[in-house]
Structure formats: structure tokens, C-alpha cells
Amino acid sequence: MSVHVYRPLRVLRRVAPGYCANGLLAVAIQSTRPSLRTSTRLFDHDITSTIRTFCVSPHCQSGHNKWSKIRHDKGKKDANKANSFSKLSEQITEYTKRYGADPKTNGRLKLLLDQAKKSGMSGTSMENAVKRGQGLSISGKPLETVNIEGMTQEGVSFIVECVTDNKLRTLQDVRLIINKAGGKLTPVSYLFVKHPYMHLTGPEDLSPESQTAALEDPVLELPIEYVGLLPGETSTWEARVEYSEPPMQLVEEMQKVLPEGWSVTKTGMKYYPSDHVQVEDDSEAGDAFRTFVDKLEDCSDVTEIYSNLRWSSYEPPKHEIVLTE
């Protein structure tokens, strides 16, 4: 005759602490129950164990973990680094153009190259910046400037300035972007005034008000029409020159009369609009123009984009010196 035996569960059930995969305390209920067997031996039985776990920790949400913070911080540092490299590259090109490509005879260029090397800029980037100052492309071919004029569907006039070693390729690329944006090629340079300009960089520890006061005397001695703090900058100013061509002699004169800690960091020619076309910031026309400019900037041959657009949110500069109207 077979006998069914049920072992009491109270002595076989216990609660034991455990740990989940993420390191937070969980509770594992470990229970042991007997199996029911038919046996000729009265106390012959098997013991099986079942573990059930539950976790009390919250799910990790996107943007709240350690890697997310590292990623965002790294993105900011990379952006600042790229901006720093861009400014150094412009200055290397500028001083190469101004005083030559030999660091032995161009002390300012040598200092800039040393600074770029310490900051981590690659040798190739420095070499390319020097070549641009010599009027050469990366491949060593001579560069030429190409201006492409046009107008958008909304009536915004623009001039796209390109520096290239292949004029035909650049014209095709830029025209394709303009056509896809619904614009048209048409002469608009008569809507702009071409002026030489200089970028003046002052001490970063001075406030814009103090910098304005420091600039008033030097600009009065030279043929400068206007000096204003560049948008988003705290110590870089743009001075508009009266001459129709950028004479190097004026740059030297400006450098001599500038206060201590100031320097001429960039020179060139620029198109200033005679009048403006206002466009709402939050409008389809505004979004279309931003997309259009982004596409142009993606073209490696494009160096500058001038337009007579003025956003509806525009506010006059707070820090400027106007010498002639």
C-alpha cells in the first residue's frame, strides 16, 4: 500500500535578502516545497527550490545617467575647441597674407603656430591655413575668388563669396543649391556697398563699456566710419574703413595707435547692405532662408554669405561708435 506524505511547509519557507543586477537591494522569496511521490518508503521525498525576485529600483531614463552628462559636457568642449581652432586658423591665414609664410621673418605667425600646436591643432590644419594666406589651395593650386549674386523667393538679396581652385565646379554646386531653394541668379551688388574692414580684439577682462572708451581716441585719428561689438562677442569689434581698398599701411597705423592689449586680428573686404528686407523669425520664409544658408555653408568653397535680410527680432548694437552716417 502506498502512502502520500506532505511535509510541513512552515519549516521550509524563508525570506532571504538578495541583490539585483543594478546593485539595489531586492528581496528574494525562497520557498521549498516537497514533491508528492508514491513510494514504499514512508519518508522518501524530493525537495525542490523556487526563487522569485522583484526589484524596487526605478528605470533609468534617457538623459539622467552618467554617460549622458559626460556626452553633453564633451559636446560643449568639442564645440568650444572647434571655435578656438577656427579663430586660430583665421589668424594664421591673416598674418601669412600680411607678413609672409616664413615664421623666421614673421614673428607673429610663429607665435600663432606655437599656440595652435599647444592647443592640439593638427599640422595639416596649420599647413592649410598658411596655404590659404598664400593664395593656394590644399593641393597647391592657385585660388581665385568667385562671387555669385541672387535673390530668394521672398525678395532677400544675397552675395555668395567663394574661394576655389576650380571655378566651374564651384559655380555648378552653388547654382544647384540656389535653384533647389527656389531662388534665382540676378545682379544685386548695387544693393550693397563694398568696404574694407578690420577686426579689433581687446582684453577680455575689460567690460564692453571700458573697451568702447578705450577705442574712441584711436578711431578718431584714422579714417574709420563705424566700430561695433560683433554679435555674440565680448572683446572683438568690427571697424568699417572709409577707403575703397584695404591698404596695409592703415592696418599698421591702427596697430600703433591701439591701446596696450589690443590687436588687429583680421582684415578684408565686406559687402554692407544699403537697405534691409525684414523677415519674421518664426515664419516659413525665415525657416526656408535658414535652411538655404545651411546648405550654402556646407559647400566647402563658400567663405562668406552676405544678405540684406534683417530679422524681426533685431536690436541695434548696444556698444558702438558711429563716426559718419
C-alpha positions in Angstrom: 0.0 0.0 0.0 1.3 3.5 -0.9 1.1 6.4 1.4 1.0 10.1 0.4 3.2 12.2 2.8 3.0 16.1 2.9 6.0 17.6 4.7 5.0 20.8 6.6 5.9 23.9 4.7 6.4 26.2 7.6 9.9 24.9 8.3 10.9 25.0 4.7 9.9 28.6 3.7 12.2 31.5 4.4 12.8 35.1 3.3 16.4 35.9 2.2 17.9 39.2 1.0 19.5 39.3 -2.4 20.8 41.9 -4.9 19.5 42.8 -8.3 21.8 43.3 -11.3 21.9 47.1 -10.8 23.1 46.7 -7.2 19.9 47.8 -5.4 18.6 45.7 -2.6 15.8 43.3 -3.6 14.1 40.6 -1.7 14.1 37.1 -2.9 11.4 34.8 -1.6 12.9 31.4 -1.5 10.5 28.6 -0.9 10.9 25.0 -0.7 8.1 22.6 -1.3 8.0 18.9 -1.3 7.1 16.8 -4.2 4.4 14.2 -4.0 5.7 10.8 -4.7 4.3 7.4 -4.4 6.8 5.3 -2.6 7.1 2.2 -0.4 9.4 4.2 1.9 7.3 6.4 4.2 9.7 9.4 4.3 11.2 9.2 0.9 10.8 12.6 -0.8 12.4 15.2 -3.1 13.0 18.9 -2.3 12.8 21.5 -5.0 13.5 25.2 -4.6 11.9 28.2 -6.4 13.4 31.7 -6.3 11.3 34.7 -7.3 12.8 38.2 -7.3 11.4 41.7 -7.6 13.3 44.9 -8.0 12.4 48.2 -6.3 14.8 50.5 -8.3 13.4 53.0 -10.9 14.1 52.5 -14.6 17.0 54.7 -15.9 15.5 57.5 -18.0 17.3 59.0 -21.0 19.4 62.0 -20.1 19.7 61.0 -16.4 22.6 58.7 -16.4 26.3 59.4 -16.0 27.2 58.8 -19.7 24.5 61.3 -20.8 26.2 64.1 -18.7 29.6 63.2 -20.0 28.3 63.2 -23.6 26.7 66.7 -23.2 29.8 68.1 -21.5 32.0 66.6 -24.2 29.8 68.1 -26.9 30.3 71.6 -25.3 34.0 71.1 -25.0 34.3 69.9 -28.6 32.3 72.9 -29.9 34.5 75.4 -27.9 37.6 73.6 -29.2 36.4 73.8 -32.8 35.6 77.5 -32.4 39.0 78.1 -31.0 40.7 76.3 -33.9 38.6 78.3 -36.4 39.8 81.6 -34.9 43.4 80.4 -34.8 43.2 79.3 -38.4 41.8 82.7 -39.5 44.6 84.5 -37.7 47.3 82.2 -39.2 45.9 82.9 -42.7 45.6 86.6 -42.0 49.2 87.1 -40.7 50.6 84.9 -43.5 48.8 87.1 -46.0 50.1 90.2 -44.3 53.7 89.4 -43.5 54.6 86.2 -45.4 54.7 82.5 -44.7 58.2 82.2 -43.1 57.9 82.0 -39.3 61.6 83.1 -39.1 60.8 86.5 -40.5 57.2 86.6 -39.3 57.3 86.6 -35.6 53.5 86.9 -35.1 53.0 83.9 -37.3 55.5 81.9 -35.3 53.6 82.7 -32.1 50.3 81.7 -33.6 51.7 78.4 -34.9 53.2 77.6 -31.5 49.9 78.5 -29.8 48.0 76.3 -32.3 50.3 73.4 -31.7 49.9 73.6 -27.9 46.2 73.7 -28.2 46.2 70.4 -30.2 45.6 71.7 -33.8 46.8 69.2 -36.4 49.8 70.0 -38.5 47.7 69.6 -41.7 45.2 72.2 -40.5 48.0 74.7 -39.8 49.6 74.0 -43.1 46.3 74.6 -44.9 45.8 77.9 -43.1 49.2 79.0 -44.2 48.5 78.0 -47.8 45.2 80.0 -47.8 47.2 83.0 -46.7 49.5 82.4 -49.8 46.5 82.2 -52.1 46.9 78.4 -52.6 44.5 75.5 -52.2 45.2 72.4 -50.2 46.5 70.7 -53.4 48.8 73.7 -54.1 46.8 75.1 -57.0 46.2 78.9 -57.0 42.9 80.1 -55.5 40.6 82.6 -57.0 37.6 84.5 -55.6 34.2 83.9 -57.2 31.1 86.0 -56.3 27.6 84.6 -57.1 24.7 87.0 -56.8 21.0 86.2 -56.5 17.6 86.7 -54.8 15.3 84.4 -52.9 11.6 84.0 -53.5 10.9 86.4 -50.6 13.0 89.1 -52.2 16.1 88.8 -50.0 19.2 89.7 -52.0 22.4 87.8 -51.3 26.0 87.6 -52.5 27.9 84.2 -52.0 31.6 84.7 -51.9 33.7 81.6 -52.8 37.4 80.8 -52.8 38.2 77.9 -55.1 40.8 76.3 -57.3 38.0 75.0 -59.7 35.7 77.8 -60.7 33.4 75.7 -62.9 32.8 73.1 -60.1 32.0 75.8 -57.6 29.6 77.6 -59.9 27.7 74.4 -60.6 27.5 73.4 -56.9 26.2 76.9 -55.7 23.8 77.3 -58.6 22.3 73.9 -57.8 21.7 74.9 -54.1 20.1 78.2 -55.2 17.8 76.6 -57.7 16.6 73.9 -55.2 15.8 76.7 -52.7 13.6 78.4 -55.3 16.0 81.4 -55.7 17.3 82.9 -58.9 20.6 84.3 -60.2 20.4 88.1 -60.7 22.7 91.1 -60.2 22.3 92.5 -56.7 25.7 94.1 -55.9 24.2 97.6 -56.5 22.2 97.0 -53.3 25.4 96.7 -51.3 28.4 98.9 -50.5 31.8 97.3 -50.6 34.0 98.4 -47.7 37.3 97.2 -46.2 37.0 96.2 -42.6 39.2 95.3 -39.6 38.5 93.2 -36.6 39.9 94.6 -33.4 40.3 92.3 -30.4 40.8 93.8 -26.9 41.4 92.5 -23.4 38.8 90.0 -22.3 38.9 91.2 -18.7 37.6 94.7 -19.7 33.8 95.3 -19.9 32.4 96.4 -23.3 31.8 99.9 -21.8 35.5 100.2 -20.9 36.5 98.9 -24.3 34.3 101.5 -26.1 36.0 104.3 -24.1 39.4 102.9 -25.0 38.6 102.8 -28.7 37.3 106.3 -29.0 40.6 108.1 -29.3 42.4 105.7 -31.8 39.5 105.6 -34.3 39.2 109.4 -34.3 42.8 109.6 -35.6 42.1 107.2 -38.6 39.6 107.1 -41.5 37.1 104.8 -39.7 33.4 105.2 -40.3 32.0 102.8 -37.7 33.1 100.5 -34.9 30.8 98.0 -33.2 31.0 95.0 -31.0 30.3 91.8 -33.0 27.2 89.8 -32.1 27.9 87.1 -29.5 31.4 88.5 -28.8 32.7 90.3 -25.7 36.0 91.6 -26.9 36.1 91.5 -30.8 35.0 94.6 -32.6 34.5 95.3 -36.3 35.8 98.6 -37.7 34.5 99.8 -41.1 37.1 101.7 -43.1 36.4 104.6 -45.5 38.9 103.6 -48.2 37.6 101.5 -51.1 40.6 99.2 -50.8 42.2 97.7 -47.7 45.6 99.5 -47.5 48.1 97.6 -45.4 49.5 100.9 -44.2 46.3 101.7 -42.4 46.5 98.3 -40.6 49.9 99.2 -39.3 48.8 102.7 -38.3 45.8 101.3 -36.4 48.1 98.8 -34.6 50.3 101.6 -33.5 47.6 103.8 -32.0 45.6 101.0 -30.4 45.9 100.8 -26.6 48.0 98.1 -25.0 46.4 94.7 -25.1 44.6 95.4 -28.4 45.4 94.0 -31.8 44.2 93.9 -35.4 43.2 90.2 -35.9 41.5 90.2 -39.3 41.2 92.4 -42.4 39.3 92.1 -45.6 36.6 93.4 -47.9 32.9 93.1 -47.0 29.5 93.9 -48.6 27.3 96.0 -46.4 23.6 96.3 -47.4 22.3 99.7 -48.3 18.8 98.8 -47.1 17.2 95.7 -45.5 14.3 93.3 -46.0 12.6 92.4 -42.8 11.7 88.7 -42.2 9.8 87.3 -39.3 11.8 85.0 -37.1 9.1 82.3 -36.7 7.9 82.1 -40.3 8.1 79.8 -43.2 10.2 82.3 -45.1 12.6 82.5 -42.1 12.9 78.8 -41.9 13.5 78.5 -45.6 16.2 81.1 -45.5 18.0 79.4 -42.6 17.9 76.1 -44.5 19.2 77.8 -47.6 22.2 79.3 -45.7 22.9 76.0 -44.0 23.1 74.3 -47.4 25.5 77.0 -48.7 27.7 76.8 -45.7 28.0 73.0 -46.2 29.8 73.8 -49.5 33.5 73.8 -48.8 34.3 76.5 -51.3 31.9 79.1 -49.7 33.7 81.5 -47.4 31.1 84.3 -46.8 27.4 84.9 -47.4 26.1 88.5 -47.4 22.4 89.4 -47.5 20.2 92.3 -46.8 17.9 90.3 -44.5 17.0 91.7 -41.1 15.2 89.5 -38.6 12.1 91.0 -36.9 13.8 90.4 -33.5 16.8 92.6 -34.5 18.0 95.1 -31.9 20.6 97.8 -32.6 24.1 97.1 -31.0 24.4 98.4 -27.5 28.1 99.1 -27.9 29.2 101.0 -31.0 30.9 104.2 -32.2 29.4 105.9 -35.2 31.7 108.5 -36.8 29.9 109.1 -40.1 26.3 108.4 -41.2 
